[in-house]
């Protein structure tokens, strides 16, 4: 196994961790919609200690992509420039909202920042789904590794189906996270029903997305990819069963596995490509024609062996420290 493959695997791991961890706090943010002020405060309290740490996975994944496959990084940012700008704007509003919502005791003030958290959670979830689908579907990349299409070219029915699927998947994952973090029994009962409905909607969206992707991409060309996608569907069904049975741990663990299998399936379908060109298969960017030099990859591998375990230990420690359930009294005291 050469260093190019190792770094493809590492980037897969980083994006898998990102979608799992950031997925549930995007989901919790979207679930603020229509909730009373006290419940919104409990939801936000549940992700308050970890949301910024979860975003580190996105930064790390982007940094690894930049260092290992710089041509992909450059082409991807030029391709999704407007989408990434909107995502960055949403994430800035979201980050600021977490810090400022409690600074002034005013309902209008709190409502504005809670809406910002909802916006900053929905937009990235939607755009990540659109982006991932376009990576599989293919974008107009020429022989100079430049994107020659338009922004509207990225908004195909298949890509939008992927975006809607990601929104529902993250909302479902977020509802399952709340099942293991909220202590109020009355609210938990309502969240179990909400989780089950979201799970069924996610399965329906998955079927529609899979049908569109099978028509527009080669996602089903590899047996291994079909296996991973099948495992993700099975995990989603198990998660729905856990939510129906009132077992939050089973529901959350299963939706975590569903996102993991789905992400691995996406990258497995891409391999050895990283960006598919819709103009010609020969113009696609892969782990060899878009990679850094062997010396750079070797140096980065050494650094990754040192720092990745440290990050994982810190992440584990953080979740262990803040594992307690959130109560209404915690919110009032805070």
Secondary structure, DSSP 8 states (H G I E B T S, - for coil): --HHHHHHHHHHHHHHHHHHHHHHHHHHHHTTTT--HHHHHHHHHHHHTTHHHHHHHHHHHHHHHHHH-HHHHHHHHHHTHHHHHHHHHHHHHHHHHHHHTTTS--HHHHHHHHHHHHHHHHHHHHHHHHHHHHHHH-B-B-TTS-B-S-TGGG--HHHHHHHHHHHHHHHHHHHHHHHTTB--HHHHHHHHHHHHHHHHHHHHHHHHHHHHHHHHS-TTSSHHHHHHHHHHHHHHHHHHHHHHHT-HHHHHHHHHHHHHHHHHHHHHHHTTEEE-BSS-GGG-EETTTT---HHHHHHHHHHHHHHHHHHHHHHHHHHHHT-S-B-HHHHHH-
